[in-house]
Amino acid sequence: MPRFFVDAPLHTGALLDLPDAVVRHVQVLRLKAGDTLTLFNGTGGEYPAELTSLEKRHATVQLGEHDPREAETPYRVTLAQGIAGGDKMDWLIEKAIELGVTDIQPLATERSVIRLDSERAAKRVAHWQALAQAACEQCGRNRVPQILPIRPIAAWLRDRDAITSYTWRVLSSPRADSGFDSLLPQAPAQPGVLLFGPEGGLTPQEETLARDTGFEAIRLGDRILRTETAGIAVLAALAARWGGW
């Protein structure tokens, strides 16, 4: 059954005019009046909906009973990612959503290829948020992770309120002595954060600052993983270890 995110209140029995973007998808899928689809708005659960009318630029559905089904992991983890170039961030965000990440903190680091002014940064975050919504439509999640505003890594690490909100903090570094097995064997009840650099990794100074704010550094084996691979590999490993599958 097709699934769509709608940024609107949803209530059992309500009639709802679908947003233009969803109408276009409905038309591409060649749905017709009487067909059913699933709607969610990110606040939890989902609604079956019957397509009651469909015109060229307009479609209406009637919502059925709320289904409280969720597809979240039993743990909460933020992915703090140094901004990667090209379409790597798009791919990384999509896959991180599929693997259950709670939210994503993009970071501007010394080795980040992309440099964005405030206007372009806001547009990029909006683009990534749309990708997150689409990923949730595809993978069956009903709570859409937030793509947080881009921050310089040093400012973020020095933000005590932001950093202390995570009870466990992990930094990926090829220079670390500890491996993945040093992570907690069971899913912690409190939220945590995984920090990864962009292409070229974090600088030694950035790693030192992270360690000074309570990050535990781990090494991902004897191979150097690309930035778009490292975070996804750890998220997949955590899902296997902590019951996210």
N, C-alpha and C positions, 0 to 999 in steps of 0.2 A: 504494500500500500504506500503511495507517495506520502512523504512527510515534508511539512513546510513550517518554518519559523515565521510567526507574525508578531509584530511589536504592538500588541493591543490586548486589552482585558478579554479574557475568555470565560464564558459561563455556560453551563449546561442548558440546552434549549435555545440559546441565543441565535439570532440571524446575524451574519457577519459578511460585510462586503470585503472581499479579499484585496490586499494591496496590489498595485499594478505589477510589481515584479512577480508575485505569485500567480497572477492572472496569466502572465506570459508563459510561465512554466506549465500551467494547466493546459494552455493551448498547445504547447509543444508536445506534451504527453498525449494529446488528442482525447482528453477526458471529456465527458458529456454529462448533462444533467442526470442525476441519479447515481453517479459514481461516488465512491467514498475516498476520503483522504484523511490524513492525520495532521493536526495542528498543535503546536506548542509555542509558548511565549517566554520560556526561560525561567519561570517562577516555580516550576515543578509539575511533573505529570504531563499528560497530553489528552487531547480530545479527538475522538472520531468525528468526522464531519461529512455530511452529505451535500454534494453539489446540487443546489436547487435551481440555479439559473446560470447560464453562460452566454455572454455576448462577446463582441469583438474586443471591447476594452473593459468589460465589467463581468464580475462573477460573484455569486452569493452562495454561502453555505449555511447549513443549520448544524449546530454543534450537538453532539450526543453526550453521554455520561462521561464525566471526568474519570480518566484512568490514572491512578497515582504511580504507575510504573516509573522506575528510575533505572538508569544504567551507569551510576557513578561508582567509583572505586571506594573501598572502605578506608582510604587514607586521603589526605589533602596535601598536594604538592604544587608549588609554584615553579615554573621554569623561568629562570633569569638568564637571558640569552644575549650575548654580544651580537649586535646587528650584523648579519651576513649580507653579502652582495648578491646581485642578480635576483633570481627567483628562489634562492635558497630559503629565505625566511618564509615565503609563502608555503613552500613544501613542508618545512619544519613545523610551522604552526598547524597546518592541517593534520599532520601525523601525530603531533603532540596531543591535539584534541581527541583524536581517535583512541589514543592510549590512556586517556583519563586525566590529563593535567587539569588542575583546578583553575589556574590563571597563568598568564604569561607576562613577564616584565622585560620589555626590550631595553637594552642598555647600549649607550654610545661609549665605546672604548677607544683606547689609543690606536688600536689596529683595525678598527672598523673601517671598511672600504667606503661605505656610504656616509655622507655628511648631510644632514637635513636641517634647514632653518625651521622655525616654529610652525609656519604655515604648512610646509611640506611634511613635517613630522606628524601634524594632526591629520592630514589627509592619508598618510601611510597607516596610521593607527586605525582610522576608520575603515580602510581597505582590509586590514588584517582582521578587524572585528567582523566584517562581512564574511570573510573566509571562515572564521570560527563558527558563525551561524550555519553556513553551508555544510561545514564538516559535521556539525551536530545533526543536521537533517539527514545526512548520509549514514552516520554511524549509530543513530538511535538514542543519543543523549538528549535529555529534556532540560538540562541546565547548561546554559551557554557560558563557557569560561570568559572572563574579561581579559582583553588585551589592554594592559595598563599603559599610561603615557610613557613615552621614551624618556629616559633619564641618563645623565652622565654617570658612569659607574662609580666614580669617587663620591659624588653627591649622594647616590643611593646607599652606598656602604656606610657613609657617615650619618645617614638618617636613622637615628636610634629607634624611633617609633616603628619605622618600616622593618628594620632588621630584627628587632627583638620580638616582632609578631610571629617569627618563625622559631620554633623550639629546637629544630635541628636544621643544620646548614651544611651543605656539601658543595665542594669546589672540585671540578675536574681539572687535573694538572698532570702532564707527563713527568713532572719533576717530583711527584708525591711518592712517599715510601709505602703508604698503605694502599691496598687494592679494594675492589668492590666488596669483598667478603667482610670488610671492616664495618660496613653499614649495619644498621639495626636488623636483627634476624626476623623481627615481627613488625607489622605495621604499627607505627606510633599513633596514639590518639590525637596528638596535636599536629598542626600544620608544619611543613618544612619547605625548604627551597633548594633547588639544584642550580648551580652557577656554571655557565659555559662561556668560553670566549668565542670571538668571531674567527675568520680565517687568520691563521697565525697565532691564535690563542691569546690569552691575557699576558700582559707584560709581567716581569717579576715584581715590579712595584705594585701592580694591581693585585696580584696574588698575595703579596705581603699584607696589603690593606685588608683583603678579605679574611686572611687568617687572623689578623688582629681584631676583627669583629666577630670571631667565633666560628668561622668556617673550617670544617675538616676537609683536607685535601685527599683525594683518592686518584689512583692511576688506573686507567682502563686497559689493563693488560700491556703487552709488549709492542702493540701496534699503535700507530698514530691515527686516530679517527678524524675524519673531516668534521667541520663544525656542524653540518646538517645531519651527521650520523651519530655523533657522540650523545647528545641529549636524548634522541629517540632510542638509542641502544639502552641507556640507563632506565628510561621510563618503561621500556618493555621488560627489562630485567626486574624492576621493582614490581611490575604487575605479576610476573611469575612468582616472585618471592612473597609478596604481601597479599595475594589473593585478588588481583585486579582482573584476572581472566574469567 
